[in-house]
């Protein structure tokens, strides 16, 4: 995602919720937290009329709506995976104001890991759906005048098309990417790339869908385990639990026909197969299921989601 609405004093945001967990395909998946921020409501909803979306995502006076950057922690058989990389803390006061960035240190990605008894050194893999700054910004941190990886022992997995976009100076979505979110990871030899459909780890598969960005990728946990639910991390294919009708496509998407095609396919599959959806940007509902409601869908809560013990 890129340009936001005009800056305005929105007021303090509530604290991040208690970490919630589910189980899927042998994975224990727990919500983390990195930031609240705000983006222009019209951009987040594309051609959807404001009188429809405003009741679902109420705008402030500057027309921005509240968003979350909520990574997830996935653990299975001694392997620890960080899903998505947050906004990070490398922001000027001007940019913090533009995006209404609310990121108390104790509630940042590293702080929310610490609350679970985890440190950056405990992360074995970092897996990202795409490389926009709001999805990978916390993977790199400042160390004096240098930028260094935050998760120095982890393999970092990105879609190949996203790595190229992030490193292209004149990319048409240049405002959505920052090369310095990527370069320190490459220099440290921590980056692996993927494309198409990939079985990354046992019980974790990646499916490149495009649309929002060329390399946009959905992650499925437990896809091949019929005895447990499948959890789907949507990235920005389905950014919140409100964006659940195929035409609800963001203006940020680079390929609207592709987004419509993939959203139609994956929304239907999620409803028919009972996926647990993981919503990175939804500030209130990290886990939901989809049910058919006539020709539309509705998001319902996941009763098996529980506070992490």
Steps between C-alpha positions, in 0.01 A plus 500: 500500500611853448372854532293588808251775577590837642644517848270572791509445871293184537563447869648201679415150385408221741769258607562185300271211598602191693688252277255250352586159361359226281622159386513401133681209340714444807596868513441717805428844355499805729422864430780751539487878458715773353298818442175678442490745212247663269449505123261685276162326509425563135830339398436201726157445347555590134171535310283403799281802593584669828144461629561122491851477643472774764273287718755216499818706533402843642723780369651790690444857387789468253335189348764260633406166653674309777725210403720254684836351410460165673758228432447145622723242669471140374664211690518132413743219582764734637485736199402863560367713214427873496222583255544855363728776623303798630556874446820536699640810670702668222262791443544876504261714701346618173426146383371400843256789473392414145423139592380577855749237611435375855774262608582497874834327547363238739232405245727482197578175322803432717307602812209271421743212441659571838158481663484140374847422633655519153796698369607574141760223531219245544362561149603237243307631199339831402238461227345804329209528259655795315752778560300819560645701786208430735567127470879481538608824669594346836732237350786753490611728783754775552831416668679832525530626144446155350188299426511137613260202505281477810464123464861413430464121526189468282460416134290774341261385227360747245326466162759549226291768326482697824876498548538639150236767559656611828838543330371681187558877536225602256234240579146637436414424864828643629322666795399158633855360515821591681819340372663534842243256641659236276866579432639429851332158493648418160844620607481274805418199281166440671262521202331220307250566222193309389256514211187317391378231738760382753505254790727702725487285814296196607146629534581847358432570133529823301274598210586801282180682405613845383243775459582727790864483396666277244637256755217509756495157669250317722629264771313185601566313824377139506375490142585129464380391844131401471473442875542866599385841375703680236611851596550753221714810537353729237751785498336774293291270283236538774642775724225508765201292602282760324658461156320174433297561185690449172451862375632655826839568343743763625609786276855400595474177296713506185293244304129531576379222263754263657391603850137435412584159354709391797264644761206322337693172506641523851193643673297208364762247604526649850124480550462152352797348686456682831835680499596705802594836350787702647445875444822701525343844472176450694536691830235294680460150355823303442321170425170450315325243285288573195147376452283533193211744542302461181722634224727676748724403792502587867789475746436312823712458809711189558385334823817293538717815509609557858730724702853361504581330826 
